[in-house]
Amino acid sequence: MSKDVIFQDLALRDYKETWDYQEDLFQQILDIKIKNRREDAQLPTQNHLLFVEHPHVYTLGKSGDLKNLLLNEAQLKEKNATFYKINRGGDITYHGPGQLVGYPILDLENFFTDIHRYLRTLEEVIILTLKDYGLKAERSKGETGVWLDVGTPFARKICAMGVRASRWVTMHGFALNVNADLGYFDNIVPCGIQDKAVTSLNVELGQKEVSLNEVKAKVKHYFEDLFEAHLTSKNSTNR
């Protein structure tokens, strides 16, 4: 079992290109696990954590409803946005500049074999990060992700989550709104939830822009702490 995690910051990167890269890493881990099982071997599996910002894009999870995308193809082009139906859980969400997207590609057999615990731990990473900014972030019962003012008419989501897992290997992950253009959320029913708003860290703090690098550092710190992991950086050009 290895809790070493290879970390890469991909900066601004096309969604499809990043998705393909995730799939490659995901499959590499699966192939090793299948080989270990077939040959009764003990080859170690790697773990990865990717940080990225995407150009404007909407993604629909495998259980999502296309009706929650409120734009047609022409309108998507007008907004310089793309759309993909993908293989994670959850409904529709938006990714764009000013949003910290994290993709942990982990062999959970190196950590703990519990998907519920995995999601709650990812949520806790974000909750503790936001606490450093004086925000009381919480979980909302039955709604994966991280929220503010849960249980009030002002409840709003600040971080969406959706994952895929096979043979205890994970992909996809979380999207934390740091300096996000919230207008893009008006074009969807976010996560299929009609009666709750979406917010961003800079809006909550009343700032034009929050240091994304500072947020990244905090998320990495709490990820290492809660997963008892050790992150080692890899240059994003070494792909």
Secondary structure by P-SEA (a helix, b strand, c coil): cccbbbbbbcccccaaaaaaaaaaaaaaaaaaaaaaaaaccbbbbbbbbbbbccccbbbbccccccccccccaaaaaaacbbbbbcccccccccccccbbbbbbbcccccccccaaaaaaaaaaaaaaaaaaacccccccccccccccccccccbbbcbbbbbccccccccccccccccccccccccccccccccbbbbccccccccccccaaaaaaaaaaaaaaaacbbbbbcccccc
